[in-house]
Amino acid sequence: MDNEQKKFRSAGVTFLACGVAFMGVALATRQSAFMGIGPAFLALGVAFLTKSKKGGAP
């Protein structure tokens, strides 16, 4: 695993963790702002993890 793949992987894990945290806050407080941003962070995390598996290829 080269350095670029590690960057994408760590960014993906970070985005996934933020997405899970935002979704947890959204479910606990029923605030609509967190309901919108949580899935967006989850999607970014999945995208970065997928890119790290492909080796940065488009």
Secondary structure, 3 states (H helix, E strand, C coil): CCHHHHHHHHHHHHHHHHHHHHHHHHHHHCCHHHHHHHHHHHHHHHHHHHHHHHCCCC
